């Protein structure tokens, strides 16, 4: 993926004309939930909003590569999915470069501010509830945002176009406004209920209500949303990293989350923010090389452990390929659940930011270790919790994933988050930036549960500059030097189980992305002992799984997944209908 030497002014005109042709119609037409073309011959983008997918495709058509398209898609999502991700958050990007036969990971996960300490919440005055809420709502919940730093770096080092060009789709959407879709109305409805039940203080978070919740009035289908981030986007496009981490935007962030406002962020925290290039994790499975995220992602290790255990079960227990089992039979689901429980138990016990704590990555991803775990799986019953592990895992809820692939075999899998829905509820005045609440992804108060009632291990305790553990699991599968599958999800620890199942659906069961993504899913994270099963599948297998010792429970929806694949007739992509997404390509 070599950088192209085009005139910036000419490119801007090309991109603008492409945007007017491909993005603008989406403002007035209802996008299809399923792609209209069976396959694309040049490139495909699958994001959880159809206009974000279209933004990525417009950059590809203008001469950009898959990284340019990914960055354009991300900035577009900051406008389209502000409750899930955006300028005030962080993320992980996995890149496969087919020309150089090289994989790269860009880690732009948020960090704890320099003034953070392990006891910072426990020492606060007030009740236990007030201390716990401080890591979830308000300025003290905000970790140092890194999305902008990561995206600027990605374009500079791995893109072919300039940042201003790549950001034009997002700026255009913010300026013109976007239609209100079903997902946006659902999110707003949920937030308005929080105001009524007292979990969202309207006096404290009025800026969020005014800027993102239509002043507290329900959206109608005819309304349009104009992102209050337009000025911030324009400054970033003009000045890059400095447009966000220095100057007026940085001043506004510190005024909102600095010492004078009850937070601990400083200008130095912002100025020093840079992404980290990490070595990807990988394993082989069914002739594919699986490339995924290292810590501080917990998902990569869990996914590799799972693939390795499934391979071990094929040898030790099944004496046949996993794909020969009846799809979604009670026996197949039982074995997959047992694999998940072992992976989640290890995830909770051992994982944290490997820059700060020792993480036994080599042992956990070793196939011999998977053999030992698989040998402990009983095909006829599940086991007691103590046979799997001892700590409970954290979650990411306000999250978005997208995948990009081109005909040359290059691909990007990218997952981004602000943690919970609308993060900390803190919105930077004038610039409209929704700030994350990633501090709650740490073990914020030792021995106390986080926002999901979960207690975490010592490896994930708060330290200055440390990154909290994450479930985000962007993953690419490569064969014969070309990316063949790319997938990831949003939805807390369900990210891991959903990404794994979608990849298995494509690799093992031969499904295309639409079939793989829309297929009913299950989830088990070891603790609690509940086996969540989406509604239709629950009716078929719930009773039989209960007989095997599981605690099956109905779930209306398990995570939202985006996937793309290379097939004999071209490139295909699908965005999860669970989140009203749609893929695009050409």
Beta strands, then each sheet from edge to edge (+ up, - down):
strand 1: 43-47
strand 2: 90-97
strand 3: 102-108
strand 4: 178-179
strand 5: 224-225
strand 6: 276-278
strand 7: 281-285
strand 8: 288-292
strand 9: 398-406
strand 10: 411-419
strand 11: 427-428
strand 12: 433-434
strand 13: 475-479
strand 14: 482-490
strand 15: 522-523
strand 16: 530-534
strand 17: 551-555
strand 18: 560-567
strand 19: 570-575
strand 20: 582-585
sheet 1: 6+ 3- 2+ 10- 9+ 1- 20+
sheet 2: 4+ 5-
sheet 3: 7+ 8- 13+ 14- 18+ 19-
sheet 4: 11+ 12-
sheet 5: 15+ 16- 17-
end
